[in-house]
């Protein structure tokens, strides 16, 4: 049951809030990640992510805006951005990497046709 829930969330809860906060001018900047949050669109690739962040993304944006300062003391500063969230490193690779099948087909075809001296014949090397 938990695996099924994780699988469902991996396709719907795809936004993360990445923020940088500092409690004062002399303090170190800390990076934090909040999420995952539900995206308004199913995020299949980078273009779809860009379309999604043009929409409200209310819960994620509200969480990020709370990073603007320390709410208990009213001091500090922060900034945030929305980013796609992934459960596995392979998902990140697949999200950003363009489809490589045409290249692989060309490589496979080239290897099948290869024989010694072929390149020299085709390109007139003397």
trRosetta pair geometry for C-beta under 8 A, 3 or more apart (Angstrom, degrees):
i j d omega theta_ij theta_ji phi_ij phi_ji
1 4 5.8 -54 -151 34 31 111
1 5 6.5 30 151 -17 64 106
2 5 5.6 -53 -149 37 35 113
2 6 6.3 37 152 -18 66 104
3 6 5.7 -53 -148 38 32 112
3 7 6.3 35 152 -22 64 106
4 7 5.5 -52 -148 34 32 115
4 8 6.5 32 153 -17 64 104
5 8 5.8 -53 -149 36 32 110
5 9 6.3 29 154 -16 65 108
6 9 5.7 -56 -143 40 31 110
6 10 6.3 39 155 -30 64 104
6 87 6.9 109 175 -131 100 151
7 10 5.7 -50 -150 25 29 115
7 11 7.4 12 155 -6 58 103
8 11 6.4 -71 -163 39 34 99
8 12 6.3 -5 157 9 72 117
9 12 6.0 -76 -133 54 34 90
9 13 4.4 -19 -167 27 83 118
9 36 6.8 127 169 72 107 139
9 87 7.9 107 98 -68 94 128
10 13 7.5 -27 -69 54 17 81
10 14 7.7 63 179 -84 37 86
10 86 8.0 41 -151 -155 92 47
10 87 4.7 -52 -111 -11 113 136
10 91 7.2 -123 -173 -101 114 158
11 14 7.3 -26 -179 -54 19 115
11 42 6.2 -6 171 -141 89 102
12 38 5.8 -15 150 -133 90 87
12 39 7.1 -162 180 38 44 81
12 42 7.2 -49 -97 -104 55 77
13 35 7.4 163 166 176 98 92
13 36 4.0 104 146 117 102 121
13 37 6.3 -175 -157 102 83 12
13 38 5.2 -52 -100 -83 68 57
13 39 7.3 145 -138 -4 21 77
13 85 7.1 -36 131 70 73 134
14 36 6.5 10 -75 -165 11 126
14 38 7.9 46 20 -146 63 31
14 39 4.5 -31 55 -13 97 130
14 42 7.8 93 -1 -153 146 42
14 43 4.4 -156 119 29 157 128
14 84 5.7 -21 161 -152 96 79
14 85 5.4 -174 -169 49 39 83
14 86 7.9 31 -146 -74 81 49
15 35 6.0 -135 106 -131 59 140
15 36 6.4 121 62 -165 46 75
15 37 4.3 -43 76 67 104 95
15 38 7.2 -10 24 77 106 15
15 39 4.8 136 -32 -76 102 85
15 43 7.9 137 -60 -31 71 146
15 52 7.5 -150 -73 134 116 133
15 57 6.2 164 -126 -149 173 122
15 60 4.8 -50 123 -85 135 155
15 82 5.5 -27 -161 -164 110 106
15 83 7.4 128 -159 70 60 38
15 84 6.9 -61 -103 -114 46 38
15 85 6.0 25 100 -4 7 106
16 33 5.5 -5 174 -169 124 99
16 34 6.7 152 -168 75 70 45
16 35 3.7 -139 -117 35 62 152
16 36 5.9 -57 -75 -107 77 63
16 37 7.1 158 -87 14 28 88
16 60 7.8 145 162 -137 5 120
16 82 7.3 140 73 -160 44 56
16 83 5.0 -31 66 70 95 89
16 84 7.2 27 16 120 92 15
16 85 3.9 117 -37 -74 103 104
17 33 7.0 152 79 -158 54 47
17 34 4.2 -9 57 57 107 101
17 35 5.8 150 11 -43 70 105
17 37 7.1 53 -27 -9 93 130
17 60 5.4 174 -59 -168 102 83
17 63 5.1 -162 -5 99 161 112
17 64 4.4 -151 -149 -72 129 93
17 67 7.6 178 148 -18 126 136
17 80 5.3 -5 -176 -172 98 130
17 81 7.7 157 -154 78 56 32
17 82 6.3 -37 -100 -101 60 59
17 83 7.7 144 -108 22 13 82
18 31 7.0 -7 -174 -170 88 98
18 32 7.6 166 -154 85 44 47
18 33 5.4 -13 -102 -103 69 78
18 80 6.6 151 80 -156 43 72
18 81 5.5 -19 62 62 94 82
18 82 7.8 141 18 -121 81 11
18 83 5.0 31 -10 0 120 129
19 31 7.2 160 86 -153 45 52
19 32 5.0 -15 63 60 94 93
19 33 7.7 173 21 -83 71 32
19 34 7.1 21 2 -1 114 106
19 64 6.0 174 -75 -138 116 76
19 67 4.0 -77 -163 -167 156 171
19 78 5.6 21 177 178 115 116
19 79 6.7 174 -149 89 75 38
19 80 3.9 -31 -94 -96 91 91
19 81 7.8 165 -82 18 51 55
20 29 5.2 7 -178 179 106 112
20 30 7.0 159 -154 78 56 40
20 31 5.5 -26 -98 -96 74 67
20 32 7.8 167 -88 18 26 74
20 78 6.3 175 88 -149 49 71
20 79 5.7 0 52 54 92 83
20 80 7.7 -177 18 -81 59 48
21 29 7.2 151 73 -156 29 64
21 30 5.4 -24 62 61 83 92
21 32 6.4 7 6 2 114 119
21 67 5.4 -117 -74 -172 112 96
21 76 6.3 25 -178 165 93 127
21 77 7.3 178 -148 93 58 41
21 78 3.9 -16 -102 -98 77 113
22 25 7.6 71 139 -91 130 22
22 27 5.0 153 -170 84 82 105
22 28 7.1 -151 -121 102 89 28
22 29 4.9 -45 -70 -98 105 66
22 30 7.2 154 -80 13 51 74
22 76 5.9 -179 96 -155 49 86
22 77 5.7 -3 58 57 92 80
22 78 7.1 171 19 -77 60 64
23 27 4.5 42 55 11 80 177
23 70 6.0 36 -123 -38 87 133
23 75 6.4 54 -173 110 68 103
23 76 4.3 -46 -125 -92 39 117
24 27 4.4 99 51 -11 77 112
24 75 6.4 1 -78 154 83 122
24 76 6.4 -61 -48 -90 49 67
27 76 7.6 -36 50 -114 149 94
32 67 7.1 -167 59 -118 127 131
34 37 7.8 37 121 -36 88 108
34 60 7.9 159 98 -140 106 70
34 63 5.1 -150 117 153 151 134
34 64 7.4 -161 48 -72 131 63
35 60 6.9 20 -95 -116 108 100
35 63 7.8 152 -67 92 71 160
35 85 5.2 -145 121 -70 138 149
36 85 4.3 -160 -107 85 104 162
37 57 7.1 84 119 -170 135 91
37 59 5.1 -178 -148 96 121 109
37 60 3.9 -178 72 -71 166 98
37 63 7.1 -157 -69 16 137 142
37 85 7.8 127 29 -5 62 139
38 59 6.9 59 38 42 87 137
39 42 7.3 129 87 -97 118 19
39 43 5.3 13 92 -30 172 109
39 49 8.0 -70 -143 -121 146 66
39 52 5.0 -8 -174 -166 109 147
39 57 7.1 -19 -131 -109 55 101
40 52 5.5 163 53 -149 86 83
40 55 4.3 -84 53 98 159 150
40 56 7.0 105 -59 51 143 73
40 57 6.2 -105 -18 -72 107 67
41 48 5.9 -140 120 179 129 96
41 51 6.1 1 22 100 163 107
41 52 4.4 -131 36 -88 105 98
41 55 7.2 132 -19 9 99 145
42 48 7.2 -35 94 168 58 144
43 48 5.3 163 -136 108 51 112
43 49 5.1 50 -141 -79 115 78
43 52 6.1 -51 -82 -18 97 154
43 84 5.6 -177 153 -123 155 115
43 95 7.5 16 140 -134 102 120
44 48 5.0 75 39 13 78 157
44 95 7.9 179 152 -124 31 75
45 48 5.3 96 53 12 64 103
45 49 7.2 -116 108 -7 36 92
45 95 6.2 170 -122 -161 45 60
46 49 5.5 -52 -151 32 35 116
46 50 6.6 36 152 -20 66 101
46 95 6.8 111 -53 157 71 82
46 96 6.2 67 -56 -112 116 60
47 50 5.7 -52 -153 33 34 112
47 51 6.7 35 149 -17 64 103
48 51 5.5 -50 -152 35 37 114
48 52 6.4 41 149 -24 66 104
49 52 5.6 -54 -149 33 33 114
49 53 6.6 24 158 -15 66 104
49 84 5.2 -68 -112 -61 138 115
49 95 7.9 60 -38 -178 132 118
50 53 6.3 -55 -145 36 30 104
50 54 7.1 38 153 -25 59 102
51 54 6.0 -56 -162 24 34 115
51 55 7.6 30 146 -18 62 102
52 55 5.9 -58 -167 28 42 111
52 57 6.9 80 152 -68 85 116
53 57 6.3 -16 -124 -20 53 147
53 82 5.2 172 -115 74 117 138
56 61 7.1 -104 169 10 62 140
57 60 4.6 -41 161 49 103 115
57 61 5.3 109 98 -27 89 100
57 82 6.2 11 144 -104 163 156
58 61 6.0 -65 -142 40 23 106
58 62 6.1 21 165 -18 65 110
59 62 6.0 -57 -146 37 26 110
59 63 6.5 27 155 -19 62 107
60 63 5.8 -56 -151 35 30 112
60 64 6.4 29 153 -17 64 108
60 82 5.7 66 141 -111 136 111
61 64 5.6 -56 -149 38 33 112
61 65 6.3 34 154 -22 67 105
61 82 7.4 -40 -76 -61 71 120
62 65 5.7 -52 -145 34 32 111
62 66 6.8 37 154 -23 61 102
63 66 6.0 -55 -159 28 32 113
63 67 7.7 38 144 -25 59 97
64 67 5.7 -48 -167 17 44 115
64 80 3.3 -157 -158 94 106 156
64 81 7.6 146 -138 -13 144 10
64 82 7.2 -85 -50 -64 151 75
65 68 5.9 -7 -177 -26 54 113
65 80 7.4 -104 -54 31 35 134
66 71 6.7 -24 -164 -49 91 126
67 78 3.8 -119 143 128 84 149
67 79 7.3 -68 107 41 116 8
67 80 5.1 108 50 -51 139 118
68 77 6.9 -36 180 -151 55 51
68 78 5.2 -134 -108 55 16 93
68 79 7.9 54 -106 -78 61 40
69 74 6.2 23 135 -165 134 34
69 75 6.3 -175 -169 99 108 15
69 76 4.7 144 -146 73 66 81
69 77 6.1 -12 -87 -89 79 36
69 78 6.6 -158 -57 9 35 97
70 73 4.7 15 101 42 122 94
70 74 6.9 -54 80 3 76 14
70 75 5.5 -5 41 62 112 65
70 76 4.5 83 -12 20 94 133
71 74 7.4 29 -152 -72 25 52
73 76 7.4 83 74 -5 111 102
84 92 7.9 152 100 -114 113 75
84 95 6.2 -169 116 176 157 158
86 89 7.2 99 120 -94 135 21
86 91 4.1 175 -153 89 111 116
86 92 4.5 -120 1 -57 170 84
86 95 6.9 -127 -83 -9 124 141
87 91 6.0 70 46 5 71 151
88 91 4.8 105 61 -5 79 100
88 92 7.7 -144 99 -2 50 82
89 92 5.6 -53 -158 32 43 113
89 93 6.6 43 148 -19 71 102
90 93 5.6 -51 -151 35 37 114
90 94 6.3 34 153 -16 68 107
91 94 5.8 -57 -146 40 31 109
91 95 6.2 36 154 -27 65 107
92 95 5.7 -53 -146 31 30 114
92 96 6.5 3 165 2 64 110
93 96 6.7 -77 -149 47 24 92
93 97 5.4 8 169 -12 68 126
94 97 6.2 -56 -117 42 22 104
97 100 7.0 -29 157 -32 112 107
99 102 7.3 73 116 2 97 88
100 103 5.0 -52 -171 43 75 116
100 104 5.8 77 131 -26 88 102
101 104 5.5 -57 -143 38 36 111
101 105 6.3 38 158 -23 69 102
102 105 5.7 -53 -148 33 33 112
102 106 6.6 33 154 -18 65 104
103 106 5.7 -56 -153 35 33 111
103 107 6.3 32 152 -18 67 106
104 107 5.6 -53 -145 37 34 112
104 108 6.2 36 155 -20 66 106
105 108 5.7 -53 -146 37 30 112
105 109 6.3 30 155 -18 64 107
106 109 5.8 -56 -147 37 29 110
106 110 6.2 30 154 -20 64 108
107 110 5.7 -55 -147 36 30 112
107 111 6.4 28 156 -18 64 106
108 111 6.0 -56 -149 36 28 109
108 112 6.4 29 154 -21 63 108
109 112 5.8 -57 -150 34 31 112
109 113 6.5 16 157 -9 65 110
110 113 6.1 -67 -149 43 29 102
110 114 6.4 48 152 -51 65 99
111 114 5.6 -37 -148 0 34 122
113 118 7.1 146 135 -164 88 161
114 118 6.1 -147 -145 29 48 148
115 118 5.0 105 58 -43 72 116
117 120 5.3 -58 -160 43 59 115
117 121 6.0 62 145 -25 82 104
118 121 5.7 -59 -152 36 32 112
118 122 6.2 23 157 -15 68 110
119 122 5.9 -61 -146 40 30 107
119 123 6.0 -12 170 15 68 114
119 125 7.1 24 120 4 82 132
120 123 6.8 -75 -133 54 20 84
120 124 7.8 -97 175 83 53 3
120 125 4.1 -85 -135 55 76 111
121 124 7.9 19 179 -68 21 37
